Amino acid sequence: MQPRGIAVTGLHVAYVDTAMAAGVDAPKADPRDVPVAALDGIETGAHEVLADDITLWVKSQLSADLAALYAQLKK
């Protein structure tokens, strides 16, 4: 149990299909799915929630060479 019953859960998401991301040509998460994922994570006591496929992929590549994340760095 955390002091004073306080817990923090990090929520990570790339693009969400909203007006703010209308000009982005990339996969976007459904705005209804993000709070569901967040609440599921909080309920299970997760330290972080990865709410979409892009974020899951980025997390999986964090220990890789930077060129794995940034194609422009490949020679």
GUNU-256118 format. One record per residue (C-alpha): residue in one letter; residue number from 1; x, z, y. Coordinates in steps of 0.2 Angstrom, whole numbers, plus 5000, padded with zeros to 4 digits. Layout:
@code = A | pos = NUM | px = X | pz = Z | py = Y
...
***
This chain:
@code = M | pos = 1 | px = 5000 | pz = 5000 | py = 5000
@code = Q | pos = 2 | px = 5006 | pz = 4995 | py = 5017
@code = P | pos = 3 | px = 5007 | pz = 5009 | py = 5031
@code = R | pos = 4 | px = 4991 | pz = 5011 | py = 5040
@code = G | pos = 5 | px = 4983 | pz = 4998 | py = 5028
@code = I | pos = 6 | px = 4991 | pz = 4983 | py = 5038
@code = A | pos = 7 | px = 4997 | pz = 4968 | py = 5029
@code = V | pos = 8 | px = 5003 | pz = 4951 | py = 5036
@code = T | pos = 9 | px = 5000 | pz = 4934 | py = 5027
@code = G | pos = 10 | px = 5009 | pz = 4919 | py = 5034
@code = L | pos = 11 | px = 4998 | pz = 4903 | py = 5034
@code = H | pos = 12 | px = 5007 | pz = 4887 | py = 5034
@code = V | pos = 13 | px = 4999 | pz = 4870 | py = 5036
@code = A | pos = 14 | px = 5004 | pz = 4853 | py = 5042
@code = Y | pos = 15 | px = 4991 | pz = 4842 | py = 5049
@code = V | pos = 16 | px = 4972 | pz = 4847 | py = 5049
@code = D | pos = 17 | px = 4959 | pz = 4833 | py = 5051
@code = T | pos = 18 | px = 4953 | pz = 4838 | py = 5069
@code = A | pos = 19 | px = 4952 | pz = 4830 | py = 5086
@code = M | pos = 20 | px = 4970 | pz = 4836 | py = 5090
@code = A | pos = 21 | px = 4977 | pz = 4827 | py = 5075
@code = A | pos = 22 | px = 4967 | pz = 4811 | py = 5078
@code = G | pos = 23 | px = 4982 | pz = 4800 | py = 5082
@code = V | pos = 24 | px = 4993 | pz = 4806 | py = 5068
@code = D | pos = 25 | px = 4995 | pz = 4794 | py = 5054
@code = A | pos = 26 | px = 4998 | pz = 4806 | py = 5040
@code = P | pos = 27 | px = 4988 | pz = 4815 | py = 5027
@code = K | pos = 28 | px = 4977 | pz = 4829 | py = 5034
@code = A | pos = 29 | px = 4970 | pz = 4844 | py = 5027
@code = D | pos = 30 | px = 4951 | pz = 4846 | py = 5027
@code = P | pos = 31 | px = 4947 | pz = 4860 | py = 5041
@code = R | pos = 32 | px = 4935 | pz = 4868 | py = 5028
@code = D | pos = 33 | px = 4949 | pz = 4870 | py = 5015
@code = V | pos = 34 | px = 4962 | pz = 4880 | py = 5027
@code = P | pos = 35 | px = 4952 | pz = 4896 | py = 5029
@code = V | pos = 36 | px = 4947 | pz = 4896 | py = 5011
@code = A | pos = 37 | px = 4965 | pz = 4895 | py = 5006
@code = A | pos = 38 | px = 4969 | pz = 4908 | py = 5019
@code = L | pos = 39 | px = 4956 | pz = 4920 | py = 5013
@code = D | pos = 40 | px = 4960 | pz = 4917 | py = 4995
@code = G | pos = 41 | px = 4979 | pz = 4922 | py = 4999
@code = I | pos = 42 | px = 4974 | pz = 4937 | py = 5008
@code = E | pos = 43 | px = 4962 | pz = 4943 | py = 4994
@code = T | pos = 44 | px = 4976 | pz = 4941 | py = 4982
@code = G | pos = 45 | px = 4989 | pz = 4950 | py = 4993
@code = A | pos = 46 | px = 5000 | pz = 4934 | py = 4995
@code = H | pos = 47 | px = 5014 | pz = 4935 | py = 5008
@code = E | pos = 48 | px = 5012 | pz = 4917 | py = 5012
@code = V | pos = 49 | px = 4999 | pz = 4903 | py = 5010
@code = L | pos = 50 | px = 5004 | pz = 4885 | py = 5009
@code = A | pos = 51 | px = 4987 | pz = 4876 | py = 5013
@code = D | pos = 52 | px = 4991 | pz = 4858 | py = 5010
@code = D | pos = 53 | px = 5001 | pz = 4846 | py = 5000
@code = I | pos = 54 | px = 5014 | pz = 4842 | py = 5014
@code = T | pos = 55 | px = 5018 | pz = 4860 | py = 5017
@code = L | pos = 56 | px = 5020 | pz = 4863 | py = 4998
@code = W | pos = 57 | px = 5032 | pz = 4848 | py = 4997
@code = V | pos = 58 | px = 5042 | pz = 4855 | py = 5012
@code = K | pos = 59 | px = 5043 | pz = 4872 | py = 5005
@code = S | pos = 60 | px = 5049 | pz = 4864 | py = 4988
@code = Q | pos = 61 | px = 5063 | pz = 4855 | py = 4998
@code = L | pos = 62 | px = 5070 | pz = 4869 | py = 5008
@code = S | pos = 63 | px = 5085 | pz = 4872 | py = 4997
@code = A | pos = 64 | px = 5089 | pz = 4853 | py = 4996
@code = D | pos = 65 | px = 5100 | pz = 4843 | py = 5007
@code = L | pos = 66 | px = 5093 | pz = 4839 | py = 5024
@code = A | pos = 67 | px = 5092 | pz = 4821 | py = 5020
@code = A | pos = 68 | px = 5079 | pz = 4825 | py = 5007
@code = L | pos = 69 | px = 5068 | pz = 4831 | py = 5022
@code = Y | pos = 70 | px = 5073 | pz = 4818 | py = 5035
@code = A | pos = 71 | px = 5075 | pz = 4800 | py = 5029
@code = Q | pos = 72 | px = 5084 | pz = 4795 | py = 5045
@code = L | pos = 73 | px = 5099 | pz = 4806 | py = 5039
@code = K | pos = 74 | px = 5101 | pz = 4795 | py = 5023
@code = K | pos = 75 | px = 5116 | pz = 4783 | py = 5024
***
